[in-house]
Amino acid sequence: MSSQLPIILASHGPFAQGLLECAEMLIGTQEDISVISIQRESNINEVKKQLFDTYQRINQGNGVLILVDLLGGSPCNLASELVLTQNDVALYCGINVPTFLEILSNRDLPLHEIHQVINEVFPDSCINVGEQLKPVIQDETEL
């Protein structure tokens, strides 16, 4: 069993696959990373199922980091459902090459420490969607 934090990269079109290929050119082959690319002809319900199935398949009990391209886009919205229903998912949007390389260099850290790395090294680069959803999560738990 790998001790590296599993990652799902999701994007519109081939961006996520290109991001992974770029990173692997720079720092070598990566394990436990799944790519989900939403195409024009993609069925949102099928992508939603693919995202959930991928989360279940790669989760090793230490959480899953999901990185997406745009806040409010389909990949982000679908992954937000996992943030709302699972307690071991972190979701960031606005992923880019420097941030992704930093994350890959720290994949041996627990999920809560990956939050610290992203916030300290690239505080204005990516948005922690879970933080944006906190009011929604809190409202659902209140009576």
N, C-alpha and C positions, 0 to 999 in steps of 0.2 A: 504494500500500500504506500502510495506516494505521500510525502509530507507537504507537498506544495499545494497551495490554495488553488482549487479548480476555478476556472474562469470561463464565462460565456461572453463572447463578442457578438453583438447583434447590431445590424445596420440596415439602412436602405441600400439596396444594390450591393456591389462587391467591396465596399469600403472595409468591412470587418476582415474579410479574407486578405485584402491588401495590407491592412495594418499588421496582421499576424505574419504575413510573408516578409514584410519590411523588418519587423523585429527579429525574425529568425535569421535574416541575412546579417543582421548586426550582432546578435548575441547567441545564435545557435538554435537548434530545434527545441521546441517547447512541448511538454506533455500536459495532459489534462486541460486543454483549451479547446472549446467547441465554438464553431462559427455558425451563426444563423444570419442568412442574407434574405431580406424581404425584397421580392421582385414585384413589378407592376401586376403580374398575373397571380401573385400569391394570395391564397385564401387566409384571411386573418384568423379564422378559427383553427385552421391547420397549423399556422405559425404559433398560435397560443399553445396548442397541444405539444408541438415540437419543443417549445421553450420549457414547458413544464416537464416533459419527458427527459429532456437534456439535463435539467436541474436535478431530477431524481437520479439519473444515471451517473452523473459525475460527482455528486455530493458524497463525500467520504466521512461525513459527520462533523467536519470542521467549518462548514459554511461554503457558500459559493459567491464569487464576485461577478457581477454582470456589468459589462461596460458597453454603452451604446453611443450612437452618434449625436442625436439631437433631442433636447428636452421637448416633450410634447409630441414627438413623432411616434409612429406605430411601435417600433422596437422598445422605446422607453415606456409607452403606455402599457404594452403587454407585460413587460418585465415588472412594472409597478404593481401589477396584480400579485406577483410572487412576493414582493416586499410586504404587501399588505396581508398575505396569508401564511408566510413562512417566517420564522424568527431567525433564520441564519442566512439571509440574503442581503448583500450590499449592492446597491445600484448607483452607478455614476454615469452621467451623460456628458457629452463634449469630449470624449476620449480623443487623444492625439498621440503622436509617436513618442515625444519625450516623457509624457506621463505614463504611457504604457510600458516603456522601457524601465522606468523607475519601479513600477508595480512588479514587473517580471523579476527585477533584481531583489525584490523583497517578498517573494511568494512563500518563503518559509515562515513568515510571521503569521500570527493568528489574524482573523478577519478584523477585529477591533483595532489592531495595530496598523493594518493596511490603511484604515481610515486616517490615522495619525500621519502616516507617510504622505499620503496624497494631500492632506490639509497643510502640512508643514512645508513640503517641497514645492507643491503647485497649488497654492491656496485659491488662485483665481482661474485655474485652468478647467477644472471639472466641477460639476454640480452633484452633490450628494442628494440623490432623489429621495432617499429615506428621510433626510432632514426636512425636505420640502413637504413630505407626506405626514410628518408628525402630527400636525393638527387634525388630519383625517383619522389617523390611528387613535389619537386620544379621544376624539369625538365618538368613535365607535365603541370605546371601552367605558365611557361614562354612561350612567343610568339616566 
